[in-house]
Amino acid sequence: MTLDPQPPVGTHIRLLADFTNGRPVFEVLPALLQAPALFELVGSPGLVLGCAAGDVLRVSDDGQFEVVEQGQNLCIQAAGRGYFTPESLADIRNAIGKLGGVAEAPPNLRFVVVTVSRAVGLSAIEQVMDRWAAGVDGVEWWFGNGDQANTAR
């Protein structure tokens, strides 16, 4: 048995999400260093579009990135008029968990991020998300990566 003398290094990367008043807005996400400027994303973003956990990204110093290798996951982002309740987060965690995915939110419950395998299929994912969203006042959800990115529901 051989041991890798240098296991992957856990770190965080800063990705450009948008600009507000001409100033960049960044999202900091967990990642594994693969090579200089090349990272495997460990968590799906809540603000950034175009990537999901499992993707390998080339990241520049200004936070811009390109997906070098697409992973097996879809990222679904959801937001509403206000904050989510702990119950609504528990509901989507339970529903998406049945598909083998995970749902996460920041402590203030301002938005929800879902990571689920592409293999589950868009129809099954859309059904779960639509059913959940129908029970939450004012919520919209969209695919944050893949061909479906930026398609709000």
N, C-alpha and C positions, 0 to 999 in steps of 0.2 A: 504494500500500500504506500502510495506517495502522498504527501501533503503539499498543498500549494503554499509556498512560503509567504506569498502576498495575496491573501484573500481580497475580494472586492472591497473597496473602501466606500463606506457609507458617507454620504455628504448631502448637501442641499444645493440646488441650483436656483438661479433667479431668472425667470422668464418674463419677457415683455408682454403685458396683458393689453395695454391701451395707453392712450395719452389723455390727460385731463389738464385743461388750461395750458396746453403745450408742454406739460411735464410728463415724463414716463411713469406708468404705474406698473409695478412688478408683482409677480406672485412667486413665492419661495416654495419649492417642492422638494420632497426627498428623492434622492437618486443614488445610483451606484456608478462610480467612475469606471469607464471601460477603457479609455485611452485619453490622451490630452484632448480636451474640449468635446469628448464623446461620453454621453451618460445614458444609462438605462433609467427611465423614469419609474419610480417605485409607487408613487401615488398619483391619481388622476387630479387634474386641476379643477378649480371651481371658477376661475376667471378666464384663464387662457384657453383659446380655441385651437384645435388642430392636433391634439395629442392625448394620449391616455397612458395609464400605468402599463408598463411592459414595452413601450416604444423606446427605441434608441434614438437619441437626439444629438445633433451637433449644435452646440451652443456658443454663440459669440459673446464677447465681453459686454455688449450693449443689451444682452438679454434676448436678442432675436435667435431663432432656432430653425432647424430643418429636421424633419423626421427622416433618419437614415434607414431605419428598419422599423416597419410597423409591427407592433405586437399583436396579441390575440384579443385585446380588450376594446370595448367601446366605452367612451366616457359620456355620461348623460348628466347635464347640469339643469338644476331647477331653482327658480326664484319666484317670489310672490310679492304682494303689496307690502308686506311687513316681514315678520319673523315667523318661522315655523314653530309649531308646538312640539314638545317632546313626544306627544302621542302621534303626531303626523310623521315624525322621524322614525318612531318605532314601527309604524305601519309600513313605510317604504322599506325599512331594513328587513322586516319579516317577509314582505312580498318579493323583494329582489333576492333575498337569501334563498328562497325556494328555487330560484334560477341559478344559484351558485355565485351570485354577485354580492357586492357590499355597497352599502349606502353610508355616507359620512357627511358631517356638517361641522362647521366651526362651533365653538362653545355658545356663541350668541344666536345660533340657528338662523342666520341671515340667508343662507342658501344651502342646497343639498347637492352632493356629487355622488353619482352612482357609477360603479365600475362593474362591468359584466362581460363575459366572454362573447365574442362575435358568433361563436358556434351555437349559441342559444337561439339565434335567429331574430331578425328585426320584428317580425310579427309578434312573437311572444313578449319581447321587451316592450314594444309599443302598447300591447294590451295591459301589461302590468303598470306601466307609467300612466296611461290614460285612466285606468281604474282608480289609481291612487290620486291623481290630480283632480279627478271629478269630486273627490271628497274633501279637497282642500281649497278654501276660498281664494280666488285670485292667483293661483299658481300657474306658471308656464314652465314647460320643460323643453329641452332641445338636445340633440346630439352634439357633443363638443368636438368630436373628431370623426374621421372617415368621410365617406361620400355624403353623409347626412348632416354634416356640420352646419350649423347656423339655421337649421330648420326648426323653428319654434312651433310648439303644439299648444 
